[in-house]
Amino acid sequence: MNEVPTPVAEDRLPYQQRCGFVALVGAPNAGKSTLLNQLVGTKVSIVSPKVQTTRTRVRGIVMTEDAQIVFIDTPGIFAPKRRLDRAMVKAAWNGADDADLVVLVIDAGSGITDEDLAIIKTLKEQNRKAILALNKVDKVSDKEKLLRLSQDLFAHEVFTDVFMISAKKGAGTQDLVNFLAAKMPDGPWMFPEDDVSDMPLRLLAAEITREKLYYQLQQELPYSATVETELWEERKDGSVKLEQTIFVEREGQKAIILGKGGKRIKALGSDARKELEAIFERRVHLFLFVKVRENWGDDPNRFAMWGLDHNA
């Protein structure tokens, strides 16, 4: 007769679980989103040549043998001018406040910028320590320059440790993960082991299309464009039908996105669909529409959707 196995008592587990939050902060285009995607191993945060692409806090989940690290990719911290800018900057600092550890990502090729100094000043005022991640080191041939940059930054007495990394190529990123995992507080994991993000799929799908929009148009289209997934329909064959609307503020912007004879929006849809299929590992039927909605950037409902404070 087979005996029913006895559950292992919690105090007899082979290892103690650890779990914590790590905020990735930095100036726009420092490489935070690229770093998050590299750490997680798949795309959870969009990347584009345009600055201030990330509009809300994006969580990416990384597992090690005994630790679960919940990374928070925050919007770039910069001098805000519009309501949306102010809300994004507030979200970034809230992400840092909620975290167990803060990693400040700095573009090594750009040196120490005024935005970097402003972030360091705020960290000092809040009596917060941070881990320095000097990113894009593969683009700096002078290693003495990297050493001097690191020394100059440590002189501000904010940083406890430094990692030289290339988020795009993955160099040094595993060392950063191992270090952070060892620093996580004891506690149960907050997410299932196979989760990589807590972002709703509808929002992730919209963000992927927005990324392709920025890559295709870059300087032609101003920052004032957004994408929403209006329909997510599961089909019996396992595929999914998505209807997304691109909102712009002026008719001229709509014409730019559509392109002559609709060629541009067709190319955009094709690029977005291919990446969505790769991420979701299923067939995607994507339908794009463009609508003009003036001042969408002041709509409280959109702020709520992104987890931003409209009154920031």
N, C-alpha and C positions, 0 to 999 in steps of 0.2 A: 504494500500500500504506500503510495507516494504521500509524503508529508507536505503540507502547505508551507511554502517558504515564509520565514519570519521577516518582516520589514526591518531594515537596518535602522537602528536608533540614530537620531540626528547627531548625538555626540560621538557616534562611532563611524561617521562618514569618513572616507579615505582622505578628504581634504575639506577645508573650510571655504565656503563660497564667499566671494567678495563682489561688490557691485558699487559703482559710483558714476558721477557725471563729470565730464571734462568739457569745458567751453573752449572753442577755437575762436579767438578774437584777432582783429588786425585791421589794417587799412584796406580799402577796396582793392581787389586784384592782387592781394598778397599771396593768394593760392590756397585759401582755407577750404573752399569747396573741392578743389582738386585733391587736397590732402584727405579730406573726409572720404571721398570716393575711393581713394587708394587704400585707406585703412580698412574700410568696410569690404572692399573687393568687388563692388558693383556701384552703379550710379544711384545715388540717393539725393544728390544736390547738383543743380545745373551749373554749368560753367560757360562763360562766353567772354569775348574780348571787351565787352562793355563793362564799365565799372558799375558797382552797386547792383549786380544781377540778383543776388540773394536778397529776398524781401522779408523773410521770416526766419524764425529759428527752425533748423532742420536737424532732426536727431538721427544719428547713425549708430548702429550697435555692433560692437566688436567683441568676440568671445576669445578668451584664452583658456587654458586648462581649468583654472579655478576662478577666473574673474570675468565679469561682464562690464565692459566699459561703454557707457552711453555718451557718445560725442554729440555736442551741440554746435552745429555750424551756424554762426551768427551773421547777420548782415554786416557789411563792412562799416567800420566806425569812421565817420567823416563829419565835416561841419555842415549840419542840416540847413536847408533853405526852405523846403516845402513841408507841408503837413506829413506827407508820406515819408520824407527823409527823417523827420523828427521821430516818427513812430518806429522806423527801422533802427535808428540809433538807440532808442530806448529799449527795444527788444534785444539788441546786442548786449547792452549792459545788464539787463535783467537775466539774460542767459549766463553771464559771468557771475552774477550774484547767486544764482541757483546752483552753481557747480561746486564740486569738491576741489577741483583743480582748474587752473586757467593756463592755456597755452597761447602765447602771443606769437603769431606767425608774421614774420617780417621778410620782405623780399630782399635777399642779400645783394642782388644786383643794383637795387635802387638806393642802397645805403639807408641811413636813418632819416626818415621824412618828418615833416611837421606833424603829420597825422600820427606817426609812430610816437613822437614825443608827447602829443596830447593824450594818447592812450596810457603811456607810462606815467604821466602826471596824475591822471585819474586813479590809476592803480595805487600810486603812492598815497594819494589823499584818502583812499578807502582802506589803506593799510593791508592791501592784498599783495601776495607774492604770486609770481608767474613763472612758467617754464618757457624758455626762449626756443623757438623753432626757426632757425635761419633757413629759409626756403630758396629754391632755385640756385643752390650752390654749384650745380653742374654748369651754370652759365658764367661762373666767376673763375677765371684761370689763375688769378693771383691769390694763392692760399694765405699769404701774409695779410692781404686785405681782409680776408674773412676773420683772421685772428684779431686784427685791430678792431674790426667792427664788433666782434664779440666782447672784447675788452671795454670798448666805449659804452656798450649797452649795459654791461655788468656794473659799470661805475654808477649807474642810477640806483643801485641797491634794491632792485625789484625782483631780479631773477635768481632762482635757486639752482638751475641747471640749464644747459644749452645742448641742442641737437642740431647738427648740420644735416639737412635733408634736401631731397629733390622729390617733391610730392608727385610730379609728373612721371618720373622714372622709378619711384619707389625707394630710392637710395636712403638709407638711414631711418626709414619709417618703422621697420620692425623693431629696431632698438627703442624707438619712442614708445611703441605699444607695450613692449616688455617692461619698460620703466614705469609707465602709467599703471599697468596692471598690478604691479607690486605695491603701488601707493593707494589702491582702492580700499575703502573701508570694508570691514567684515559685514556681511549681510546677504540675504537671499537675492537671487537674480530677479529682475523686475520684468523681463521679457522672455518669451520662449527662446530656446537656443538657436533656432533657425531663422529668427527675425533679424532683418538688417536695418529696419527703420520703422518708425511709428507713423510715417506720413500716409494719409489716405491715398489709395491708388488713383482716385479721380484727380486729386491735386497734383500728384506726381506726374500723371499723364499730361496735365495742362502745363506743368513746368517744363517737361521735355519739349513740347511744341514751342514754348516761349524761347527756350534755348536755341532751337533751330531757326526761329524767327530772327533772333539777334545775330546769329552767325551768318545768315544769308544777306541781311540788310545792313548790319553794322552801322555805318555813319548815315545811311539813307533814312533810317527810321529813328526818331528820338526815343528817349527812355519811356515816354508816356504811352505804352502799349501793354496790354495784359491779355491773358488767355484763361478761359473758363471751360471746364468740361460740363456741358449742359445735359448730356445723356450718356449713360453707361448701361448697355444692354447685353446681357449674357445670352448667347445663342446655343441651340441644342448641340451643334457640332463642336462645341468647346471654344469657339472664337468669341470675340467681343466686338460690339459696334459702339464706336465713340463719336459723338457729335460735340465739337468744340467751337466756341466763338472767340474770335480775336477782337478785342475792343480797342479802338483808337479814338482820338479826340477830334480829328478833322477829316473831311472828305478827301483831302489830298493824301493823307496817310493811308487811307483805305485803298486809293488807286495804286500807291506804291506796293502794297502787300499783294494786291490782286495781280499786278503786272499786265503786260500787253497780252490780250486774249486769255487771261487767267493763267498764264504759264508759270508765274512766280509762285502763286499759292499752290499750284499742283506740285511743283518741285518741293515746296515746303512740306506739304502733306506727305509726299513720298519719303522724305528724309525722316520726318517724325515717326511715321508708321514703321519704318524699318527698325528704328531704335526701340520703339515701344514693343515690337514683337520680340526683340532680343531680350529686353528686360522682363517682360511678362511671360516669355516662353510659350506663346500662343499666337494664333492669327488675329490680326487687328484690322477692322474695317473703320477707317478714319475719315470723317467728313468735317471739313473746315468752313466756317462762315466768318465774314468780317462785318462788324457793325460800328457805327460812329456813336459814341456816347461822350458828350462833353463832360469834363471834370470828373471822370470816373475815379480819378485819384483822390477825390474827397468823399467817396461813398462809404459811409460807416459799415455797410454790410460787407464790402470787400475787405475792409480792415479786420473785421471779425473773422472772416474766412481765413485770412493769413495769420491770425493770432496776434494782430497788432492793436495798439491802443489809439483809437481815433483822436483822443484828446491829449495826446502826448505833446 
